[in-house]
């Protein structure tokens, strides 16, 4: 696997410095700390982040993986690790440290799955957070599996709808991203292939 360029690592860490607090705020918006009136002295109950929500799950995964790979790379490169608490500020510090550690590992030709996986995660987290915030950059919008489990008649892979299809569902073709026509274009079928199935469901 080709390793991301050094500037890509540091750019990802910089983006995460701005994006991660916004993801955290998105999680907090869904639940507020309730006041416990069961005692004579009302107080706030401990806040439990809603890990069952997509934003909460994403935050938890990033928070956990950033610390895990920072620890693994510190041990692999320097035979020691730094403990980080659970605050958002310390998670951001882990992002920045990860970029340095991965860069150092590349410079030392230190090849391991931890280095590869950490680099992949660090550079994909900004896109995942932007999707959670509903602010994808051009080209980052996800494809959607066509409803009704529609399969390509040529390769049996699931057919998909292009990003932005919700803005024009009546003209959104279903597409196979595995098969191509004589012109080198992805095979596609007209919307009635899937709209009819959706209406009948």
C-alpha positions as a Markdown table, in Angstrom:
| # | Residue | x | y | z |
|---|---|---|---|---|
| 1 | Unk | 0.0 | 0.0 | 0.0 |
| 2 | Unk | 1.3 | 3.4 | -0.9 |
| 3 | Unk | 2.0 | 5.5 | 2.1 |
| 4 | Unk | 0.5 | 9.0 | 2.3 |
| 5 | Unk | 2.8 | 11.9 | 1.8 |
| 6 | Unk | 4.2 | 13.7 | 4.8 |
| 7 | Unk | 2.2 | 16.9 | 4.1 |
| 8 | Unk | -1.0 | 14.7 | 3.9 |
| 9 | Unk | -0.4 | 13.4 | 7.4 |
| 10 | Unk | 0.1 | 16.9 | 8.9 |
| 11 | Unk | -2.8 | 18.3 | 6.9 |
| 12 | Unk | -5.1 | 15.6 | 8.3 |
| 13 | Unk | -4.0 | 16.3 | 11.8 |
| 14 | Unk | -4.6 | 20.1 | 11.3 |
| 15 | Unk | -8.1 | 19.4 | 9.9 |
| 16 | Unk | -8.9 | 17.1 | 12.8 |
| 17 | Unk | -8.0 | 19.9 | 15.2 |
| 18 | Unk | -11.0 | 21.8 | 13.8 |
| 19 | Unk | -13.3 | 19.0 | 12.9 |
| 20 | Unk | -13.1 | 16.8 | 16.0 |
| 21 | Unk | -14.5 | 19.4 | 18.5 |
| 22 | Unk | -17.4 | 20.0 | 16.1 |
| 23 | Unk | -18.1 | 16.2 | 16.0 |
| 24 | Unk | -18.0 | 16.2 | 19.8 |
| 25 | Unk | -20.5 | 19.2 | 19.8 |
| 26 | Unk | -22.7 | 17.3 | 17.4 |
| 27 | Unk | -22.8 | 14.4 | 19.9 |
| 28 | Unk | -23.5 | 16.7 | 22.8 |
| 29 | Unk | -26.4 | 18.4 | 21.0 |
| 30 | Unk | -28.3 | 15.1 | 21.0 |
| 31 | Unk | -28.3 | 14.7 | 24.8 |
| 32 | Unk | -28.1 | 17.3 | 27.5 |
| 33 | Unk | -27.1 | 16.6 | 31.1 |
| 34 | Unk | -30.4 | 16.2 | 33.0 |
| 35 | Unk | -30.9 | 17.5 | 36.5 |
| 36 | Unk | -31.3 | 14.8 | 39.1 |
| 37 | Unk | -34.3 | 15.8 | 41.3 |
| 38 | Unk | -34.3 | 12.6 | 43.3 |
| 39 | Unk | -32.0 | 14.1 | 45.9 |
| 40 | Unk | -32.4 | 17.0 | 48.3 |
| 41 | Unk | -29.5 | 18.8 | 46.5 |
| 42 | Unk | -30.2 | 18.7 | 42.8 |
| 43 | Unk | -27.1 | 18.0 | 40.7 |
| 44 | Unk | -26.2 | 17.0 | 37.2 |
| 45 | Unk | -26.0 | 13.4 | 36.5 |
| 46 | Unk | -22.8 | 12.1 | 34.8 |
| 47 | Unk | -23.1 | 12.6 | 31.1 |
| 48 | Unk | -23.2 | 9.4 | 29.0 |
| 49 | Unk | -22.4 | 10.0 | 25.4 |
| 50 | Unk | -24.9 | 8.3 | 23.1 |
| 51 | Unk | -22.6 | 5.7 | 21.5 |
| 52 | Unk | -25.6 | 4.2 | 19.8 |
| 53 | Unk | -25.8 | 7.2 | 17.5 |
| 54 | Unk | -23.7 | 7.4 | 14.3 |
| 55 | Unk | -21.9 | 10.6 | 15.5 |
| 56 | Unk | -21.3 | 9.1 | 19.0 |
| 57 | Unk | -20.0 | 5.8 | 17.5 |
| 58 | Unk | -17.6 | 7.7 | 15.2 |
| 59 | Unk | -16.3 | 9.9 | 18.0 |
| 60 | Unk | -15.7 | 6.9 | 20.2 |
| 61 | Unk | -13.9 | 5.0 | 17.4 |
| 62 | Unk | -11.6 | 7.9 | 16.6 |
| 63 | Unk | -11.0 | 8.6 | 20.3 |
| 64 | Unk | -10.0 | 5.0 | 21.0 |
| 65 | Unk | -8.0 | 4.3 | 17.8 |
| 66 | Unk | -6.0 | 7.6 | 18.1 |
| 67 | Unk | -4.8 | 6.5 | 21.5 |
| 68 | Unk | -4.2 | 2.9 | 20.6 |
| 69 | Unk | -2.0 | 3.7 | 17.6 |
| 70 | Unk | -0.2 | 6.5 | 19.4 |
| 71 | Unk | 0.7 | 4.0 | 22.1 |
| 72 | Unk | 1.7 | 1.3 | 19.7 |
| 73 | Unk | 3.9 | 3.5 | 17.6 |
| 74 | Unk | 5.6 | 5.1 | 20.6 |
| 75 | Unk | 6.4 | 1.6 | 21.9 |
| 76 | Unk | 7.6 | 0.4 | 18.5 |
| 77 | Unk | 9.8 | 3.4 | 17.9 |
| 78 | Unk | 10.9 | 4.5 | 21.4 |
| 79 | Unk | 10.1 | 1.6 | 23.7 |
| 80 | Unk | 7.8 | 3.8 | 25.8 |
| 81 | Unk | 4.3 | 5.2 | 25.7 |
| 82 | Unk | 2.5 | 8.3 | 27.0 |
| 83 | Unk | -0.8 | 7.9 | 28.7 |
| 84 | Unk | -3.5 | 10.3 | 27.6 |
| 85 | Unk | -6.7 | 11.0 | 29.4 |
| 86 | Unk | -10.2 | 11.1 | 27.8 |
| 87 | Unk | -10.6 | 14.9 | 27.1 |
| 88 | Unk | -11.1 | 16.2 | 23.5 |
| 89 | Unk | -8.0 | 18.3 | 23.9 |
| 90 | Unk | -5.9 | 15.2 | 24.6 |
| 91 | Unk | -7.4 | 13.4 | 21.6 |
| 92 | Unk | -6.4 | 16.3 | 19.4 |
| 93 | Unk | -2.9 | 16.1 | 20.9 |
| 94 | Unk | -2.9 | 12.4 | 19.9 |
| 95 | Unk | -3.7 | 13.3 | 16.3 |
| 96 | Unk | -0.8 | 15.7 | 16.1 |
| 97 | Unk | 1.6 | 13.2 | 17.8 |
| 98 | Unk | 0.4 | 10.4 | 15.4 |
| 99 | Unk | 1.3 | 12.5 | 12.4 |
| 100 | Unk | 4.9 | 13.0 | 13.8 |
| 101 | Unk | 5.2 | 9.3 | 14.7 |
| 102 | Unk | 4.0 | 8.1 | 11.3 |
| 103 | Unk | 6.3 | 10.5 | 9.6 |
| 104 | Unk | 9.2 | 9.4 | 11.8 |
| 105 | Unk | 8.4 | 5.7 | 11.1 |
| 106 | Unk | 8.4 | 6.4 | 7.3 |
| 107 | Unk | 11.8 | 8.2 | 7.6 |
| 108 | Unk | 13.2 | 5.2 | 9.4 |
| 109 | Unk | 11.7 | 2.8 | 6.9 |
| 110 | Unk | 9.9 | 1.2 | 9.8 |
| 111 | Unk | 7.4 | -1.0 | 8.1 |
| 112 | Unk | 4.5 | -2.5 | 10.1 |
| 113 | Unk | 0.8 | -2.9 | 10.0 |
| 114 | Unk | 0.5 | -0.4 | 12.9 |
| 115 | Unk | 2.2 | 2.3 | 10.8 |
| 116 | Unk | 0.1 | 1.5 | 7.7 |
| 117 | Unk | -3.2 | 1.3 | 9.6 |
| 118 | Unk | -2.5 | 4.5 | 11.6 |
| 119 | Unk | -1.7 | 6.4 | 8.5 |
| 120 | Unk | -4.8 | 5.2 | 6.7 |
| 121 | Unk | -7.0 | 6.1 | 9.7 |
| 122 | Unk | -5.5 | 9.5 | 10.3 |
| 123 | Unk | -6.0 | 10.5 | 6.7 |
| 124 | Unk | -9.6 | 9.2 | 6.4 |
| 125 | Unk | -11.0 | 10.5 | 9.7 |
| 126 | Unk | -11.4 | 14.1 | 8.4 |
| 127 | Unk | -13.6 | 12.8 | 5.5 |
| 128 | Unk | -15.7 | 10.7 | 7.9 |
| 129 | Unk | -16.3 | 13.6 | 10.2 |
| 130 | Unk | -17.2 | 15.9 | 7.3 |
| 131 | Unk | -19.8 | 13.3 | 6.3 |
| 132 | Unk | -21.1 | 13.1 | 9.8 |
| 133 | Unk | -21.4 | 16.9 | 9.8 |
| 134 | Unk | -23.1 | 16.8 | 6.4 |
| 135 | Unk | -20.3 | 18.9 | 4.9 |
| 136 | Unk | -18.6 | 16.6 | 2.4 |
| 137 | Unk | -16.1 | 18.1 | 0.0 |
| 138 | Unk | -16.6 | 17.4 | -3.7 |
| 139 | Unk | -15.9 | 13.7 | -4.4 |
| 140 | Unk | -16.4 | 12.7 | -0.7 |
| 141 | Unk | -20.1 | 12.0 | -0.9 |
| 142 | Unk | -20.8 | 8.3 | -0.5 |
| 143 | Unk | -22.5 | 6.1 | -3.0 |
| 144 | Unk | -25.8 | 4.5 | -2.0 |
| 145 | Unk | -26.8 | 0.9 | -2.5 |
| 146 | Unk | -29.8 | 0.7 | -4.7 |
| 147 | Unk | -33.0 | -0.2 | -2.9 |
| 148 | Unk | -34.5 | -3.7 | -3.3 |
| 149 | Unk | -31.1 | -5.4 | -3.3 |
| 150 | Unk | -30.8 | -4.8 | -7.1 |
| 151 | Unk | -28.0 | -6.8 | -8.6 |
| 152 | Unk | -26.1 | -6.3 | -11.8 |
| 153 | Unk | -27.3 | -9.0 | -14.3 |
| 154 | Unk | -23.7 | -9.4 | -15.5 |
| 155 | Unk | -21.6 | -9.7 | -12.3 |
| 156 | Unk | -24.2 | -10.1 | -9.5 |
| 157 | Unk | -22.7 | -7.1 | -7.6 |
| 158 | Unk | -25.1 | -4.7 | -5.9 |
| 159 | Unk | -26.2 | -1.7 | -8.1 |
| 160 | Unk | -25.6 | 1.7 | -6.6 |
| 161 | Unk | -26.9 | 5.3 | -6.9 |
| 162 | Unk | -24.5 | 8.2 | -7.4 |
| 163 | Unk | -23.9 | 10.8 | -4.7 |
| 164 | Unk | -26.5 | 13.5 | -4.9 |
| 165 | Unk | -29.2 | 11.2 | -6.3 |
| 166 | Unk | -31.7 | 12.4 | -3.6 |
| 167 | Unk | -31.8 | 15.8 | -5.4 |
| 168 | Unk | -33.2 | 14.2 | -8.5 |
| 169 | Unk | -34.5 | 10.7 | -7.8 |
| 170 | Unk | -36.6 | 10.6 | -10.9 |
| 171 | Unk | -33.6 | 10.8 | -13.1 |
| 172 | Unk | -31.1 | 8.9 | -11.0 |
| 173 | Unk | -29.7 | 5.9 | -12.8 |
| 174 | Unk | -28.7 | 2.7 | -11.0 |
| 175 | Unk | -25.1 | 1.9 | -11.8 |
| 176 | Unk | -22.7 | -1.1 | -11.6 |
| 177 | Unk | -19.3 | 0.1 | -10.7 |
| 178 | Unk | -17.8 | -3.2 | -11.7 |
| 179 | Unk | -18.9 | -3.6 | -15.3 |
| 180 | Unk | -18.3 | -1.2 | -18.2 |
| 181 | Unk | -19.8 | -0.8 | -21.6 |
| 182 | Unk | -18.0 | -0.6 | -25.0 |
| 183 | Unk | -17.1 | 3.1 | -24.3 |
| 184 | Unk | -15.5 | 2.3 | -21.0 |
| 185 | Unk | -18.4 | 3.8 | -19.0 |
| 186 | Unk | -20.0 | 2.1 | -16.0 |
| 187 | Unk | -23.1 | 0.1 | -16.9 |
| 188 | Unk | -26.3 | 1.9 | -15.9 |
| 189 | Unk | -30.0 | 1.5 | -16.0 |
| 190 | Unk | -32.9 | 4.0 | -16.0 |
| 191 | Unk | -34.5 | 5.1 | -12.7 |
| 192 | Unk | -37.7 | 3.0 | -13.2 |
| 193 | Unk | -35.5 | 0.0 | -12.5 |
| 194 | Unk | -35.4 | 0.9 | -8.8 |
| 195 | Unk | -38.2 | 3.5 | -8.4 |
| 196 | Unk | -40.8 | 0.9 | -9.2 |
| 197 | Unk | -39.3 | -1.5 | -6.7 |
| 198 | Unk | -39.3 | 1.2 | -4.1 |
| 199 | Unk | -42.9 | 2.1 | -4.7 |
| 200 | Unk | -44.0 | -1.5 | -4.6 |
| 201 | Unk | -42.2 | -2.1 | -1.3 |
